Amino acid sequence: LEPIHPLGAKVLGLDLRGPEPPAVVLEALQAEMASRGFLVFKDQGVLSGDEQCRASKFWGGREMHSTHGVHPKAPNAHIFRLSNNPDVGINGVGPQWHNDGSFEVGVFSHVGYHIVRVPENGGDTCFVHQGAAYDALPREKQQYWSRLVSVNATSGVLHPLVHDHPISKRRSVYLHLGMTGGVLEKLEGKDGFRLLEEGDLVRLFNEYNDLLNNGLPDKGEYAVSYNYKEGDCIFIDNLAIAHKASPQAHEDPGKQGLRILHRTTVKAMRPFLPGFGLPPTATRELLMDAMEAAGGKGVFVAGGLGFPLGPN
């Protein structure tokens, strides 16, 4: 392993096309992913779709869990083919901080990103360590966020804003800024929950966005903008780090050069449950009671991108 500052590491000398590594090696690499956030397997050339899927099943639940649209040029149904040219792949995905699969009770355990075509003028993915982000919060925010539960806009699935990572046990934050319809707060000293009001949500979303952005090198030490090189295949622990596409990733290929990225998603090792005795998915009764507790001012935006981070 060759560490990447301030998070992640490069894996040298392991051919993902070769024999499956021994269980002890995979366990050690998965533990490194949980700690460092992501691993870059270098010098892989261009993996076929089947080869990337095979390597993806080394991790987590060891099965594919594919929920995406399939571009006509994707090599198989498990490859989410992304590009800044819509004729070549799907464009405009993931410009805000998020974790893949937040609409599922079992959020994807690991995600693979294999660069098939590196753009000449940049098309990074930004990664941020959610355990380090939690550590950067003031204590009062840690306590407040620990009482919050996000409600997915499309599925109603509930996830905690603060959780202990299942492998590293490190306390971490979690929130999808592009698919959250509302947020529940556990009431202090009493049973029940309230839906956050509009002002609360605006403040929370912006504080979360600022917290993760502040990890980037010009401000902090817990995020990185990764510049892909030919042959890179990245695997992330999807509960250890959040990610977003850089603005350049979606720029016109005439300006940036053509970018093609193949994403794969892996089945959860266990359900990612909200705690507090809540069900995995919000019921109408739960949301109505939480709205009443908010004096009728709570907000839940169903469908699409949910509650917007900003006007754009």
One Martini backbone bead per residue (centre of mass of N, CA, C, O) as a GRO file, in nm:
protein
  312
    1LEU     BB    1   0.098   0.035   0.020
    2GLU     BB    2   0.013   0.384  -0.078
    3PRO     BB    3  -0.039   0.662   0.055
    4ILE     BB    4  -0.294   0.913   0.064
    5HIS     BB    5  -0.318   1.252   0.094
    6PRO     BB    6  -0.541   1.215   0.367
    7LEU     BB    7  -0.665   0.973   0.189
    8GLY     BB    8  -0.613   0.674   0.112
    9ALA     BB    9  -0.486   0.423  -0.136
   10LYS     BB   10  -0.243   0.242  -0.301
   11VAL     BB   11  -0.241  -0.049  -0.514
   12LEU     BB   12   0.032  -0.261  -0.574
   13GLY     BB   13   0.055  -0.561  -0.764
   14LEU     BB   14  -0.267  -0.605  -0.828
   15ASP     BB   15  -0.453  -0.821  -1.028
   16LEU     BB   16  -0.796  -0.825  -1.099
   17ARG     BB   17  -0.766  -1.076  -1.313
   18GLY     BB   18  -0.671  -1.260  -1.123
   19PRO     BB   19  -0.662  -1.436  -0.870
   20GLU     BB   20  -0.814  -1.469  -0.592
   21PRO     BB   21  -0.755  -1.357  -0.310
   22PRO     BB   22  -0.709  -1.425  -0.011
   23ALA     BB   23  -0.902  -1.380   0.260
   24VAL     BB   24  -0.688  -1.225   0.431
   25VAL     BB   25  -0.643  -1.003   0.217
   26LEU     BB   26  -0.933  -0.899   0.184
   27GLU     BB   27  -0.973  -0.824   0.482
   28ALA     BB   28  -0.742  -0.617   0.493
   29LEU     BB   29  -0.846  -0.431   0.264
   30GLN     BB   30  -1.123  -0.371   0.390
   31ALA     BB   31  -1.006  -0.237   0.644
   32GLU     BB   32  -0.864  -0.011   0.490
   33MET     BB   33  -1.120   0.110   0.370
   34ALA     BB   34  -1.258   0.176   0.642
   35SER     BB   35  -1.022   0.371   0.726
   36ARG     BB   36  -0.944   0.534   0.442
   37GLY     BB   37  -1.207   0.470   0.225
   38PHE     BB   38  -0.987   0.410  -0.018
   39LEU     BB   39  -0.884   0.221  -0.317
   40VAL     BB   40  -0.617   0.209  -0.563
   41PHE     BB   41  -0.598   0.019  -0.847
   42LYS     BB   42  -0.328  -0.014  -1.032
   43ASP     BB   43  -0.271  -0.093  -1.357
   44GLN     BB   44  -0.549  -0.231  -1.516
   45GLY     BB   45  -0.640  -0.089  -1.742
   46VAL     BB   46  -0.918  -0.228  -1.922
   47LEU     BB   47  -1.190  -0.341  -1.794
   48SER     BB   48  -1.425  -0.542  -1.805
   49GLY     BB   49  -1.733  -0.583  -1.691
   50ASP     BB   50  -1.682  -0.865  -1.567
   51GLU     BB   51  -1.418  -0.794  -1.417
   52GLN     BB   52  -1.540  -0.576  -1.233
   53CYS     BB   53  -1.752  -0.754  -1.098
   54ARG     BB   54  -1.564  -0.960  -0.976
   55ALA     BB   55  -1.407  -0.753  -0.797
   56SER     BB   56  -1.657  -0.645  -0.641
   57LYS     BB   57  -1.707  -0.944  -0.502
   58PHE     BB   58  -1.480  -0.913  -0.272
   59TRP     BB   59  -1.696  -0.735  -0.120
   60GLY     BB   60  -1.889  -0.743   0.135
   61GLY     BB   61  -2.171  -0.913   0.015
   62ARG     BB   62  -2.062  -1.047  -0.266
   63GLU     BB   63  -2.278  -0.878  -0.439
   64MET     BB   64  -2.472  -0.747  -0.659
   65HIS     BB   65  -2.634  -0.402  -0.657
   66SER     BB   66  -2.853  -0.305  -0.909
   67THR     BB   67  -3.040   0.026  -0.983
   68HIS     BB   68  -2.976   0.136  -1.255
   69GLY     BB   69  -2.932   0.267  -1.541
   70VAL     BB   70  -2.886   0.157  -1.887
   71HIS     BB   71  -2.664   0.204  -2.113
   72PRO     BB   72  -2.615   0.105  -2.437
   73LYS     BB   73  -2.278   0.101  -2.376
   74ALA     BB   74  -2.294  -0.098  -2.170
   75PRO     BB   75  -2.156  -0.414  -2.104
   76ASN     BB   76  -2.365  -0.433  -1.859
   77ALA     BB   77  -2.617  -0.421  -1.610
   78HIS     BB   78  -2.389  -0.343  -1.372
   79ILE     BB   79  -2.308  -0.093  -1.544
   80PHE     BB   80  -2.247   0.245  -1.473
   81ARG     BB   81  -2.237   0.468  -1.735
   82LEU     BB   82  -2.019   0.748  -1.742
   83SER     BB   83  -2.050   1.084  -1.897
   84ASN     BB   84  -1.994   1.393  -2.088
   85ASN     BB   85  -2.136   1.205  -2.309
   86PRO     BB   86  -2.456   1.096  -2.380
   87ASP     BB   87  -2.371   0.890  -2.614
   88VAL     BB   88  -2.176   0.721  -2.400
   89GLY     BB   89  -2.318   0.834  -2.129
   90ILE     BB   90  -2.413   0.933  -1.825
   91ASN     BB   91  -2.513   1.256  -1.718
   92GLY     BB   92  -2.506   1.452  -1.415
   93VAL     BB   93  -2.385   1.284  -1.176
   94GLY     BB   94  -2.317   1.376  -0.851
   95PRO     BB   95  -2.263   1.702  -0.749
   96GLN     BB   96  -2.320   1.601  -0.462
   97TRP     BB   97  -2.305   1.497  -0.161
   98HIS     BB   98  -2.275   1.130  -0.127
   99ASN     BB   99  -2.437   0.808  -0.105
  100ASP     BB  100  -2.483   0.518  -0.237
  101GLY     BB  101  -2.808   0.390  -0.188
  102SER     BB  102  -3.007   0.564   0.012
  103PHE     BB  103  -3.288   0.411  -0.083
  104GLU     BB  104  -3.179   0.182   0.094
  105VAL     BB  105  -3.160  -0.017   0.361
  106GLY     BB  106  -2.915  -0.150   0.202
  107VAL     BB  107  -2.651  -0.002   0.169
  108PHE     BB  108  -2.397   0.003  -0.004
  109SER     BB  109  -2.089  -0.113   0.082
  110HIS     BB  110  -1.962  -0.092  -0.215
  111VAL     BB  111  -1.767   0.095  -0.466
  112GLY     BB  112  -1.696   0.119  -0.815
  113TYR     BB  113  -1.424   0.301  -1.005
  114HIS     BB  114  -1.369   0.295  -1.357
  115ILE     BB  115  -1.143   0.422  -1.575
  116VAL     BB  116  -1.169   0.432  -1.931
  117ARG     BB  117  -1.161   0.759  -1.978
  118VAL     BB  118  -0.930   1.013  -1.969
  119PRO     BB  119  -0.933   1.333  -1.933
  120GLU     BB  120  -0.720   1.587  -2.025
  121ASN     BB  121  -0.877   1.831  -1.819
  122GLY     BB  122  -1.039   1.686  -1.616
  123GLY     BB  123  -1.238   1.451  -1.372
  124ASP     BB  124  -1.300   1.435  -1.078
  125THR     BB  125  -1.322   1.285  -0.752
  126CYS     BB  126  -1.469   1.344  -0.444
  127PHE     BB  127  -1.345   1.275  -0.111
  128VAL     BB  128  -1.484   1.197   0.225
  129HIS     BB  129  -1.437   1.164   0.566
  130GLN     BB  130  -1.689   1.083   0.804
  131GLY     BB  131  -1.525   1.058   1.065
  132ALA     BB  132  -1.361   1.324   1.048
  133ALA     BB  133  -1.609   1.504   1.027
  134TYR     BB  134  -1.720   1.445   1.303
  135ASP     BB  135  -1.466   1.544   1.461
  136ALA     BB  136  -1.509   1.852   1.346
  137LEU     BB  137  -1.734   1.882   1.528
  138PRO     BB  138  -1.901   2.018   1.751
  139ARG     BB  139  -2.036   1.887   2.028
  140GLU     BB  140  -2.327   1.999   1.991
  141LYS     BB  141  -2.357   1.881   1.704
  142GLN     BB  142  -2.316   1.589   1.766
  143GLN     BB  143  -2.564   1.567   1.950
  144TYR     BB  144  -2.780   1.667   1.751
  145TRP     BB  145  -2.722   1.475   1.506
  146SER     BB  146  -2.777   1.209   1.684
  147ARG     BB  147  -3.109   1.285   1.657
  148LEU     BB  148  -3.099   1.225   1.347
  149VAL     BB  149  -3.321   1.147   1.055
  150SER     BB  150  -3.341   1.042   0.741
  151VAL     BB  151  -3.560   1.094   0.448
  152ASN     BB  152  -3.626   0.953   0.169
  153ALA     BB  153  -3.779   1.078  -0.118
  154THR     BB  154  -3.845   0.791  -0.279
  155SER     BB  155  -3.873   0.558  -0.021
  156GLY     BB  156  -3.855   0.640   0.304
  157VAL     BB  157  -3.593   0.580   0.406
  158LEU     BB  158  -3.401   0.528   0.706
  159HIS     BB  159  -3.126   0.735   0.838
  160PRO     BB  160  -2.858   0.814   1.012
  161LEU     BB  161  -2.646   1.087   1.077
  162VAL     BB  162  -2.532   0.894   1.305
  163HIS     BB  163  -2.265   0.645   1.318
  164ASP     BB  164  -2.123   0.322   1.344
  165HIS     BB  165  -1.900   0.163   1.192
  166PRO     BB  166  -1.904  -0.179   1.116
  167ILE     BB  167  -1.578  -0.204   1.119
  168SER     BB  168  -1.423   0.046   1.265
  169LYS     BB  169  -1.633   0.208   1.474
  170ARG     BB  170  -1.653   0.485   1.361
  171ARG     BB  171  -1.775   0.785   1.400
  172SER     BB  172  -2.035   0.905   1.170
  173VAL     BB  173  -2.154   1.060   0.895
  174TYR     BB  174  -2.492   1.101   0.720
  175LEU     BB  175  -2.585   1.244   0.390
  176HIS     BB  176  -2.808   1.318   0.128
  177LEU     BB  177  -2.806   1.609  -0.090
  178GLY     BB  178  -3.005   1.462  -0.342
  179MET     BB  179  -3.236   1.256  -0.152
  180THR     BB  180  -3.378   1.442   0.073
  181GLY     BB  181  -3.700   1.513   0.218
  182GLY     BB  182  -3.621   1.474   0.532
  183VAL     BB  183  -3.609   1.536   0.900
  184LEU     BB  184  -3.567   1.374   1.204
  185GLU     BB  185  -3.632   1.447   1.553
  186LYS     BB  186  -3.545   1.356   1.856
  187LEU     BB  187  -3.692   1.402   2.141
  188GLU     BB  188  -3.624   1.547   2.431
  189GLY     BB  189  -3.740   1.368   2.709
  190LYS     BB  190  -3.917   1.213   2.484
  191ASP     BB  191  -4.137   1.093   2.286
  192GLY     BB  192  -4.062   1.116   1.961
  193PHE     BB  193  -4.104   1.328   1.662
  194ARG     BB  194  -3.973   1.579   1.436
  195LEU     BB  195  -4.005   1.784   1.174
  196LEU     BB  196  -3.823   1.973   1.006
  197GLU     BB  197  -3.792   2.280   0.913
  198GLU     BB  198  -3.690   2.477   0.667
  199GLY     BB  199  -3.465   2.627   0.825
  200ASP     BB  200  -3.335   2.371   0.939
  201LEU     BB  201  -3.262   2.241   0.664
  202VAL     BB  202  -3.090   2.459   0.545
  203ARG     BB  203  -2.881   2.457   0.771
  204LEU     BB  204  -2.801   2.158   0.763
  205PHE     BB  205  -2.716   2.133   0.465
  206ASN     BB  206  -2.499   2.358   0.478
  207GLU     BB  207  -2.330   2.241   0.710
  208TYR     BB  208  -2.263   1.976   0.569
  209ASN     BB  209  -2.135   2.091   0.315
  210ASP     BB  210  -1.915   2.252   0.464
  211LEU     BB  211  -1.784   2.022   0.619
  212LEU     BB  212  -1.689   1.866   0.363
  213ASN     BB  213  -1.542   2.097   0.213
  214ASN     BB  214  -1.339   2.154   0.463
  215GLY     BB  215  -1.157   1.891   0.391
  216LEU     BB  216  -1.012   2.022   0.186
  217PRO     BB  217  -0.685   2.124   0.145
  218ASP     BB  218  -0.745   2.444   0.171
  219LYS     BB  219  -0.888   2.368   0.479
  220GLY     BB  220  -0.816   2.056   0.520
  221GLU     BB  221  -0.772   1.676   0.624
  222TYR     BB  222  -1.053   1.490   0.486
  223ALA     BB  223  -1.004   1.551   0.170
  224VAL     BB  224  -1.032   1.468  -0.193
  225SER     BB  225  -0.916   1.523  -0.529
  226TYR     BB  226  -0.931   1.282  -0.773
  227ASN     BB  227  -0.688   1.203  -1.023
  228TYR     BB  228  -0.709   1.027  -1.286
  229LYS     BB  229  -0.562   0.728  -1.414
  230GLU     BB  230  -0.460   0.506  -1.604
  231GLY     BB  231  -0.601   0.203  -1.467
  232ASP     BB  232  -0.803   0.287  -1.261
  233CYS     BB  233  -0.940   0.120  -0.959
  234ILE     BB  234  -1.197   0.201  -0.740
  235PHE     BB  235  -1.258   0.136  -0.388
  236ILE     BB  236  -1.527   0.187  -0.161
  237ASP     BB  237  -1.648   0.280   0.147
  238ASN     BB  238  -1.991   0.376   0.172
  239LEU     BB  239  -1.965   0.447   0.508
  240ALA     BB  240  -1.685   0.623   0.516
  241ILE     BB  241  -1.758   0.776   0.240
  242ALA     BB  242  -1.802   1.051   0.048
  243HIS     BB  243  -1.923   1.192  -0.272
  244LYS     BB  244  -1.824   1.378  -0.578
  245ALA     BB  245  -1.844   1.546  -0.858
  246SER     BB  246  -1.680   1.737  -1.044
  247PRO     BB  247  -1.744   1.987  -1.258
  248GLN     BB  248  -1.552   1.869  -1.488
  249ALA     BB  249  -1.707   1.593  -1.533
  250HIS     BB  250  -1.949   1.771  -1.703
  251GLU     BB  251  -1.799   1.880  -1.920
  252ASP     BB  252  -1.729   1.943  -2.222
  253PRO     BB  253  -1.536   1.746  -2.428
  254GLY     BB  254  -1.412   1.989  -2.591
  255LYS     BB  255  -1.270   2.091  -2.317
  256GLN     BB  256  -1.186   1.817  -2.138
  257GLY     BB  257  -1.263   1.565  -2.255
  258LEU     BB  258  -1.322   1.241  -2.251
  259ARG     BB  259  -1.545   1.076  -2.014
  260ILE     BB  260  -1.517   0.740  -1.861
  261LEU     BB  261  -1.726   0.565  -1.621
  262HIS     BB  262  -1.737   0.272  -1.410
  263ARG     BB  263  -2.002   0.152  -1.208
  264THR     BB  264  -2.024  -0.034  -0.896
  265THR     BB  265  -2.249  -0.233  -0.680
  266VAL     BB  266  -2.274  -0.352  -0.340
  267LYS     BB  267  -2.391  -0.544  -0.118
  268ALA     BB  268  -2.489  -0.551   0.184
  269MET     BB  269  -2.406  -0.672   0.505
  270ARG     BB  270  -2.631  -0.478   0.629
  271PRO     BB  271  -2.851  -0.299   0.765
  272PHE     BB  272  -2.929   0.061   0.769
  273LEU     BB  273  -3.033   0.176   1.063
  274PRO     BB  274  -3.188   0.436   1.264
  275GLY     BB  275  -3.306   0.372   1.522
  276PHE     BB  276  -3.514   0.441   1.799
  277GLY     BB  277  -3.728   0.212   1.700
  278LEU     BB  278  -3.741   0.236   1.405
  279PRO     BB  279  -3.821   0.186   1.104
  280PRO     BB  280  -3.680   0.153   0.793
  281THR     BB  281  -3.960   0.290   0.707
  282ALA     BB  282  -4.168   0.531   0.659
  283THR     BB  283  -4.469   0.622   0.780
  284ARG     BB  284  -4.747   0.803   0.775
  285GLU     BB  285  -4.780   0.820   1.081
  286LEU     BB  286  -4.500   0.925   1.149
  287LEU     BB  287  -4.515   1.188   0.977
  288MET     BB  288  -4.771   1.306   1.105
  289ASP     BB  289  -4.664   1.318   1.397
  290ALA     BB  290  -4.412   1.495   1.323
  291MET     BB  291  -4.580   1.731   1.217
  292GLU     BB  292  -4.733   1.791   1.478
  293ALA     BB  293  -4.471   1.839   1.654
  294ALA     BB  294  -4.416   2.097   1.441
  295GLY     BB  295  -4.688   2.257   1.405
  296GLY     BB  296  -4.712   2.208   1.078
  297LYS     BB  297  -4.391   2.294   0.974
  298GLY     BB  298  -4.297   2.063   0.846
  299VAL     BB  299  -4.072   1.887   0.609
  300PHE     BB  300  -4.170   1.703   0.300
  301VAL     BB  301  -4.007   1.592  -0.002
  302ALA     BB  302  -4.128   1.415  -0.260
  303GLY     BB  303  -3.923   1.310  -0.472
  304GLY     BB  304  -3.658   1.312  -0.648
  305LEU     BB  305  -3.439   1.545  -0.479
  306GLY     BB  306  -3.605   1.681  -0.282
  307PHE     BB  307  -3.455   1.878  -0.077
  308PRO     BB  308  -3.296   2.163  -0.152
  309LEU     BB  309  -2.989   2.306  -0.118
  310GLY     BB  310  -3.057   2.484  -0.379
  311PRO     BB  311  -3.154   2.650  -0.668
  312ASN     BB  312  -2.944   2.434  -0.840
   0.00000   0.00000   0.00000
